[in-house]
Amino acid sequence: MQAIEADSHELELDLSSLNTVNTMFAALFSKLGVPIKTTVSATVLEEALNGSVEIAQLHLGKSVCRKVEKQSAHFYSVDITEEEAKLGLVCRVCSTAKSKFKLLYFEPEENGGLSLALQEDSAKTGKVTSAGMFFLGFPVYRFEHNNSAAAAKDPDSAFFKRLDGFQPCEVNELKEGTHYFAVYGDNFFKSATYTLEVVCAEPFSTEKEKLRSVEAKILAKRSELSKFESEYREVCPHLLQIIYGNRLLSENTSLLRVGIGRF
């Protein structure tokens, strides 16, 4: 497990390629707080690309509760109309068992296969783990947390880059037609239980406007923080020079007084 023990910025592991002992070490390090990022199994991606996965039909507003094996995926298709696409779509998954999973969005290929386009890892939200994708017709942002080890080494830089992880999702709207989602079991040893639902965003018009407003404020703060960093970097060396210069002058003066006193 050299990859796990290494001081890397962010570890990425395909758990399906690890044996039991290495998986146990990965689970242990994760429990201790080491940021271990898992990847979707290459086998799952290859099967999707070859068009050899089983796809279940999903209806808007109808939730599905299932259990998926670790490092395996359940695929779903959902049909949306032009009107529904304009109103926006939300795909959400939660697990009351606090299972780890990935919510995946696939795009169809010419050969009939599916290629991975979007991925959201589950996160703890209260008493559940959840993940969501929002296709609302405007940029939706997500926080990608900065590496804690790097932050410890350079706290100043970490402070100013705290909002750098606020990044737009790659896809912010869907077109009329059939779309494909999947739930991938991301637990280390056991299967993941989940509830999946795709809903039209029409009832959430107020929430959509609040989201746009909050995101705009965060972007403005990020811009302000970046500007302040430039000013801070410019002034800080001069300030430190004054502080330590005065301290050094004070220490030298004290030593001089002691020396004079001895005469």
N, C-alpha and C positions, 0 to 999 in steps of 0.2 A: 504493500500500500504506500509506495513512495510518493505517488501523486497526491495522496491525502495529507501526508506529513509535510509536503513541500509548502513553502511560504509563498503561495501564488495569490494573484489578485482575486480570482474567483474560480473555484474548481468546477469542472463539468464532467459528469460521469454518466455513462450508459449503464444503468444498474443491471440490465439484462446480460451484460458481458462479464459481470463479476461472479466469482464463486461465492459460496456461503460465508466463508471466513472474511473475505474482503467486503462483502455486503454488511456483515456484522460490524466491521471496523468503520465503514462509512456511516452506518446508523449511529454508532457511538460518538463519532466526531460531530455529527449533525446535532445530536442531543447536547453536546458540550458547547454548542454555539458556533462551530466552524461553518462558514457559509459554503455549503455544497450544492451546486446547481446541477440538477439532473437533466439529461437529454431524453428525447423520445427515442425509443428503441429503433435501431436501424431496420430491424425486421418489420416492424409496424409500418414505417415509412415506405419501405420497398413494396410491401403488399398493397398499400394504398396506391402507389404509383403504377403498379401493374394492374390495378382494377380488380384485385382478387379479395376484397374485403366485403363482408356482409353489411348492408346498409338498411337501417330501419327507418320507416316513414315517421316523421314527427309533425304534429299539427300545432299551429299557433295557439298559445294559451293553454295547452294541455301538457301537464307535467309528467315526467317519466321517472320512476324510482327503480334503480337497479344496483347491481354489484358487479364491478369489473375486476378481473384478476390483475395482479401486479404486473407492470410492464406490458399490459395488453390494452386494447382500446375498443370502445363501442362507437360505431359510426352511425350518424343520423343524417337524413335529408329533410329539408323543409321547403315548401313552395310558397312564394310570396307574390302578391300582385303588385302592379305599378303603384297603386294608391298606398299600400302598406309600406312599400319601399320608400316612398316620399315622406311618410309619417315617421319612419325610423323603426329599427328593430333592436331588441335587447335579448341577448342570450345569457342566461345565468345558471350556475350550478352551485349547489351547496351540499354539505355533508354534515349531518348532526353527529356522526361518529368521529368527526374531525379527521377524516381521511385526507391523505395528500393525493392530489390529482392534477391533471393539466386539462384545460379546456382548449381545444384545437379547432381551427377553421381551415378548411381545405378548398382549393380552387380546382375545377375540372381541367384536365389536359385533353389534347386532341385525340389521344389514343384511348380515351375512356377512363384513364386513371385519375388519381387525385394527388395534388402536391400541397404540402403544408405551407400556408400563407401567414397564419397568425397563431400565437400561442400565449396563454395566460396561465401562470402557476397559481394554485390555490394558496390562500392566506387565511390566517385565523382572524375571524371577525366575531367577537363575542364568544358565544358558545358553539359556533360552527366554523367550518372552513368553507371558503367560497371563492368563486372566480366569475368574472363577467366580461362580456364583449358588448360594446355599445356602437351601433351603426345609426347615428343620428343626423347625418348630413352635414356635420361640422366637425372640426378636429376635436377629438377627445384625448385627453392626456392621462398618463399613468406615471407613478413614481417608481423609478428604478433605484433602489437603495444603494448608496455608495459603500465601498468595502470598508469594514470597521478597522481592519489592520492598517490600511493606508491612512485612515483618519487619525489613528493613534500616533502614527509617525509624523504627520504634519497637520496638527489641529487647526492652524490658521487657514490652510488651503481647504481643509474639509469643511470649515464653517462657510467659506465663501462659495463653495461648490455644492452646498447642501441642496440647492434647487436645480442643479444641473441634471439631476435624474428625472426631472419633470419633462417627459418626452411625449410627443404625439404618437398615437397608435398608427400603424401603417395603413390600415383601411378604416375609413370613417363612414362609408355608405355602401349599401347593397343595391343591386339592380333587380328588376323584376325577373323571376325565374326560380330555379332550384339551387339551394345552397347547402353546403355540407359542413357538419360539425362532428366532433368526436370528443369523448371523455376518456382520458388515458390514466390508468391506475399508477400512481407514483409512490405508493407505500414501499418501504424496504422489504417487508416480509409477507404482509397479508393483503387481501383484496380490498378494494375501496368501494364503499357504499356512497351513493350520490342521488340527488334529485336534479333533473335537468328540465329547463323550461325556456322556450323562445316566445316572446310576447311582442306585440305591436306597441310602439312608444306613444301612441295617440293619447292615452289617459295621463301621460306624464309631461304635459306641455309646460306646466309651472316648474317642475323639477329640471327640465331641459334648460330653461332660461336661467335658473339659479346656477346650474352647472357652468354655463357659458360665462356668467358673471364672475363666479369664483375662479375659474381658470384664467380669465383676463386679469384678475387681481394678482394671481400668483405669478403670471408672466411679467407683470409690471414690477413686482417685488424682485423677481430674478434679475431684471434689467437694472434696477436700482442697486442691487447687491453687487452686480458686476462692476458698475460704475464706482461704487464705494471701495471695492477691492483695489482698483487702479489708484485711487487717491490714497488708500491705506499703504499700499506698497511703496508709493512715492514718498510719503511723509514718515513712515515708520523708521527707516534707517537714520534719518536726521534726528528724530525724537529720541531714539535709543542712544545716539551719539551724545546728545545734550545730557540725558539722564546719567549715563555712565561716565561722561566727561566730568560732570559736576561731582559725582561720587568719587572719582579718582582724584579730583582736585581737593576735595574735602579730606580724603585719606592722606594725601601728601602733606596737606597743611597740618593735620594732626601729628603726623610723624615729625614734621619740622619743629612743631612746638615742643614735642617730647625731647627732641635733640637739643634745642635751645635751653630747655629746662635743666638738662644735665650739666650744662656749662655753668 
